[in-house]
Amino acid sequence: MKSKKTSSARRHTRELKVGDVLIGAGAPISVQSMTSTRTTDIGATLAQIRALAEAGCEIVRVAVPDEAAAKCLPEILAGSPIPVIADIHFDHRLALMALDAGVDGLRLNPGNIGSEERVREVVGAAKGRGVSIRIGVNAGSLEKDIMAEIEHTDPDGLPKAMVKSAMRHIRILEAMEFFDIKVSLKASSIWPTVKAYRLLAKEVDYPFHIGITEAGTKFGGTVKSSVGIGMLLAEGLGDTLRVSLSGDPVEEVRVGWEILKSLNLRQRGVSVVACPTCGRIKIDAAALALQIEQRLGGITEPVTVAVMGCVVNGPGEATEADVGITGGDGVALLYVGGVVVRKVPEDELADVVEQEVMKVVEKRRATC
């Protein structure tokens, strides 16, 4: 049996709620994303939120850049199947409008929304409604005075500046006796991000929202996010995550789940163990694995499928999977529950694997 231990003990944090989703204090690490539609286009925004939820998104953030967007929040909230966080910058009135609309969370930096009186107004409204606030520090938009203090000879100067910025905003909220806080410290590079979270973990016990901001395109951004987020999760740091990609946000959710699944932190949907291909293979294992993954993309129950092309590693992987095949010359052995069931011709493999997986899923649903 393969070992399931892949990470350090989870960092202990306070607990808070975003809608009905628990964050921190050992709750499952949640997968988040953000809509890319104009918030004023209510139909498009709701359609994207539903697509994100179907892919496994558990919390969604929407941009609220102006009053027109804020006025659309009640209808968006009414139609959203998952909790909604309002992303606010600079204008405290937008935060108040979002809270009046009933949002499940705010993303804002209290030091950027005006005077102490305005901050108190927002904090009082959030506290009265039981709404949490995420302080979001980005390396690309740090305060000028903090940036001016960075010693350019210090390799950890940027992470330290990010933490200083976060602590500045945290202290503002704490001074107003507001503690339903989670924090993000993001840079577009891996090392400043990881170091900043490590440093802040020594200072506070608030939950962390983790990610590599502006990670890039689907391919490059996925690699960078997987490395950075994976490092943090392996060290027990992180209570929610977002994979920031330039493109369809549904892909962010899919990648986020794959990161969690790869570390055995959470399971959702089909995990395909696929042969990397070599000169021994006599079936098209790569094309078959992709086809199976696409066919089974709508399944939410955790199922492992092994698509192997030869008898070297194939039997072992197929035996450990819920459903597996080990290829031969135009045929493959079909494994179900670790047992060889029969031989299947190559042109029937996708159909047969799909059928067997659905049997596994139906059986599990029946016992729930």
C-alpha positions in Angstrom: 0.0 0.0 0.0 1.4 3.4 -0.9 1.9 5.9 2.0 -0.7 8.6 2.3 1.5 11.0 4.3 2.8 13.7 2.0 2.9 16.9 4.1 3.8 18.4 7.5 1.3 18.8 10.2 -1.2 21.5 9.3 -0.7 24.9 10.9 -3.3 25.6 13.6 -5.3 28.7 13.0 -8.5 30.4 14.1 -11.7 29.4 12.5 -14.0 31.6 10.4 -16.8 31.1 8.0 -17.5 32.3 4.5 -21.1 31.6 3.9 -21.4 27.9 4.9 -17.8 27.1 4.2 -15.5 26.7 7.3 -12.0 28.1 6.9 -9.0 27.2 9.2 -8.8 25.3 12.4 -8.4 22.0 10.5 -11.3 22.5 8.1 -10.8 21.1 4.6 -8.7 23.4 2.4 -11.1 25.1 0.1 -10.7 25.9 -3.6 -11.6 29.4 -4.7 -11.6 31.3 -8.0 -12.7 34.7 -9.3 -15.1 35.6 -12.1 -13.6 37.2 -15.2 -16.9 38.6 -16.4 -18.1 42.2 -15.8 -20.0 42.1 -12.6 -22.7 44.3 -14.2 -23.4 41.5 -16.7 -25.4 39.5 -14.2 -26.3 36.7 -16.6 -22.8 36.1 -17.7 -21.5 36.4 -14.1 -24.0 33.9 -12.8 -23.3 31.5 -15.7 -19.6 31.6 -14.9 -20.2 31.1 -11.2 -22.4 28.0 -11.9 -19.7 26.6 -14.2 -17.1 27.2 -11.5 -19.2 25.5 -8.9 -19.8 22.5 -11.1 -16.0 22.2 -11.5 -15.6 22.2 -7.7 -15.2 25.9 -6.8 -16.3 26.3 -3.2 -16.0 30.1 -2.8 -16.1 32.7 -5.6 -14.9 36.3 -5.6 -16.4 39.0 -7.8 -14.9 42.4 -8.6 -16.8 45.4 -7.3 -15.1 48.4 -8.9 -18.0 50.8 -8.8 -21.6 51.4 -7.7 -23.0 49.9 -10.8 -21.3 46.6 -9.9 -22.3 46.9 -6.3 -26.0 47.3 -7.3 -25.9 44.0 -9.1 -24.7 42.0 -6.1 -28.2 41.2 -4.7 -29.3 39.4 -7.8 -25.9 37.6 -8.2 -26.1 36.5 -4.5 -29.6 35.2 -5.0 -28.5 33.1 -8.0 -25.1 31.9 -6.8 -24.9 28.3 -5.6 -21.7 29.0 -3.6 -20.6 31.8 -1.2 -19.6 35.1 -2.8 -16.8 37.4 -1.7 -16.8 41.1 -2.9 -13.4 42.4 -4.0 -13.2 46.0 -2.9 -10.4 48.6 -3.4 -10.2 52.2 -2.1 -13.9 53.1 -1.8 -15.5 52.2 1.6 -19.0 52.9 0.2 -18.7 49.9 -2.1 -17.8 47.7 0.9 -20.9 49.0 2.7 -23.1 48.4 -0.3 -21.7 44.9 -0.7 -22.4 44.2 3.0 -26.0 45.5 2.6 -26.4 43.2 -0.3 -25.5 40.2 1.9 -22.1 39.2 0.6 -20.4 36.3 2.4 -17.0 38.0 2.7 -15.0 41.0 1.8 -11.5 41.2 0.3 -10.1 44.6 1.1 -7.1 46.3 2.8 -8.4 48.5 5.5 -5.5 50.9 5.2 -6.6 51.7 1.6 -10.2 52.7 2.1 -9.9 56.0 3.8 -10.0 57.5 7.3 -10.3 55.7 10.5 -14.0 56.7 10.7 -14.6 55.0 7.3 -12.8 51.9 8.3 -14.8 51.7 11.6 -18.0 52.0 9.6 -17.1 49.1 7.4 -15.7 47.0 10.2 -18.8 47.6 12.3 -21.1 46.6 9.5 -19.0 43.4 8.8 -19.0 42.5 12.5 -22.7 43.0 12.8 -23.4 40.6 9.9 -20.7 38.1 10.8 -18.8 38.7 7.6 -15.1 37.9 7.5 -12.5 40.2 5.8 -9.5 38.9 3.8 -6.5 41.2 3.8 -4.9 40.7 0.4 -1.2 41.8 0.1 0.3 41.7 -3.4 4.0 42.3 -4.0 3.1 44.5 -6.9 1.1 47.0 -5.0 2.9 47.5 -1.6 2.7 50.9 0.1 5.3 53.3 -1.0 6.8 53.9 2.4 7.2 50.2 3.0 8.8 49.7 -0.4 11.2 52.6 0.4 12.5 50.7 3.4 13.5 47.6 1.6 17.2 47.0 1.7 18.1 45.9 -1.8 21.0 43.8 -0.6 18.6 41.8 1.6 17.4 38.7 -0.4 14.4 38.5 1.9 13.6 42.2 1.6 10.4 41.7 -0.4 8.9 39.0 1.8 9.6 41.1 4.9 7.9 44.1 3.2 4.9 42.0 2.3 4.6 40.8 5.9 5.0 44.4 7.2 2.2 45.5 5.0 0.0 42.6 6.1 0.7 43.4 9.8 -0.2 47.0 9.3 -3.6 46.1 8.0 -4.1 43.4 10.6 -3.4 45.8 13.4 -6.0 48.2 12.1 -8.7 45.6 12.3 -7.4 44.2 15.7 -7.5 47.7 17.2 -11.2 47.7 16.3 -11.7 44.3 18.0 -12.3 42.6 14.6 -10.7 39.2 14.3 -12.6 37.3 11.6 -9.6 37.8 9.3 -7.8 35.7 6.7 -4.6 36.9 5.0 -3.0 36.4 1.6 0.6 37.3 0.7 1.1 36.9 -3.0 3.8 37.6 -5.5 4.2 36.5 -9.1 7.4 34.7 -8.1 7.5 31.6 -5.9 10.2 32.3 -3.4 9.0 35.7 -2.1 5.5 34.3 -1.7 6.7 31.2 0.2 9.0 33.1 2.4 6.4 35.7 3.2 3.9 33.1 4.4 6.6 31.4 6.4 7.4 34.7 8.2 3.8 35.6 8.8 3.0 32.2 10.2 5.3 33.0 13.1 3.4 36.2 13.9 -0.3 35.5 13.7 -2.8 32.6 13.8 -5.2 33.8 11.2 -6.1 31.5 8.3 -4.1 31.9 5.1 -5.5 32.2 1.6 -2.6 31.0 -0.7 -1.6 31.3 -4.3 0.9 32.7 -6.7 -0.6 35.8 -8.2 -0.5 36.6 -11.9 1.1 33.1 -12.4 0.7 33.3 -16.1 -0.9 31.2 -18.9 -2.5 27.8 -18.6 0.7 25.9 -19.0 3.3 28.1 -17.3 0.9 29.3 -14.7 -0.1 25.8 -13.8 3.5 24.8 -13.3 4.4 27.8 -11.2 1.2 27.6 -9.1 1.7 23.8 -8.5 5.2 24.3 -7.3 4.5 27.3 -5.1 1.1 26.2 -3.7 2.5 22.7 -3.3 5.4 23.8 -1.2 3.2 25.8 1.1 0.7 23.0 1.5 3.5 20.4 2.1 4.7 22.7 5.0 1.2 22.7 6.5 0.5 26.3 5.4 -2.7 27.2 3.7 -6.4 27.1 4.4 -7.9 28.2 1.1 -6.3 28.5 -2.3 -6.6 30.1 -5.7 -4.7 29.2 -8.8 -4.4 32.5 -10.7 -4.3 31.8 -14.5 -4.8 34.0 -17.5 -7.8 32.4 -19.1 -10.9 30.5 -18.2 -11.2 30.5 -14.4 -12.7 27.0 -14.5 -9.2 25.8 -15.3 -8.0 27.4 -12.0 -10.4 25.2 -10.1 -9.4 22.1 -11.9 -5.7 22.8 -11.2 -6.4 23.6 -7.6 -8.1 20.3 -7.1 -5.3 18.4 -8.8 -2.8 20.0 -6.4 -4.8 19.0 -3.4 -5.3 15.5 -4.8 -1.7 15.1 -5.5 -0.8 15.8 -1.9 -3.6 13.5 -0.6 -5.1 16.5 1.2 -8.5 16.2 -0.5 -10.1 14.0 -3.1 -12.7 14.9 -5.8 -13.4 13.3 -9.1 -11.4 10.9 -11.2 -7.7 10.7 -10.9 -6.0 9.1 -13.9 -2.7 7.3 -13.3 -1.3 7.2 -16.9 1.7 5.6 -18.4 4.3 8.2 -19.6 4.8 6.2 -22.8 8.0 4.4 -24.0 9.1 2.1 -26.7 7.6 -1.0 -25.1 4.0 0.3 -25.4 1.8 -1.4 -28.0 -1.4 0.6 -27.5 -2.0 4.3 -27.6 -2.0 4.8 -23.9 -1.6 8.6 -24.0 -4.7 9.2 -26.3 -6.7 6.6 -24.2 -5.9 8.3 -20.9 -6.9 11.7 -22.3 -10.1 10.3 -23.7 -11.0 8.6 -20.4 -10.2 11.8 -18.4 -12.5 13.8 -20.6 -15.4 11.3 -20.5 -15.3 11.1 -16.8 -14.8 14.8 -16.1 -18.3 15.3 -14.6 -17.8 12.7 -11.8 -17.4 14.2 -8.4 -16.8 11.0 -6.4 -13.1 10.1 -5.9 -12.2 7.3 -8.3 -8.7 6.2 -9.4 -8.2 4.9 -12.9 -4.9 3.5 -14.2 -4.2 3.5 -17.9 -0.9 1.6 -18.4 0.7 0.5 -21.6 2.9 -2.5 -20.7 3.6 -5.2 -18.1 6.5 -3.5 -16.3 4.7 -1.1 -14.0 1.2 -1.7 -15.4 0.0 -4.6 -13.2 1.1 -2.9 -10.0 -0.6 0.4 -10.8 -3.7 -1.3 -12.2 -4.0 -3.4 -9.0 -4.0 -0.4 -6.8 -6.6 1.5 -8.9 -10.4 1.2 -8.7 -10.4 0.5 -12.4 -7.3 -0.1 -14.5 -6.0 -1.5 -17.7 -2.6 -2.9 -18.7 -2.0 -2.8 -22.4 -0.6 -5.5 -24.7 -0.6 -5.9 -28.4 -3.9 -4.4 -29.4 -5.6 -5.7 -26.2 -5.4 -4.9 -22.5 -6.2 -6.7 -19.2 -9.0 -5.0 -17.3 -8.7 -4.7 -13.6 -11.6 -3.9 -11.3 -10.9 -3.5 -7.5 -7.4 -4.9 -8.0 -8.5 -8.1 -9.7 -8.1 -9.0 -13.4 -11.6 -9.3 -14.9 -10.9 -10.0 -18.6 -9.1 -9.0 -21.8 -10.5 -6.1 -23.8 -9.7 -5.1 -27.4 -8.1 -1.7 -27.7 -10.9 -0.2 -29.6 -13.4 -1.0 -26.8 -11.2 0.2 -23.9 -12.6 3.7 -23.4 -16.2 2.4 -23.4 -15.4 -0.4 -21.0 -13.4 1.7 -18.6 -16.2 4.3 -18.5 -18.8 1.6 -17.9 -16.8 0.1 -15.0 -16.1 3.5 -13.4 -19.8 4.3 -13.5 -20.5 0.9 -11.8 -18.1 1.9 -9.0 -19.7 5.3 -8.7 -23.2 4.0 -8.6 -22.2 1.4 -5.9 -20.7 4.1 -3.8 -23.7 6.4 -4.2 -26.0 3.5 -3.2 -24.1 3.0 0.1 -24.1 6.7 1.1 
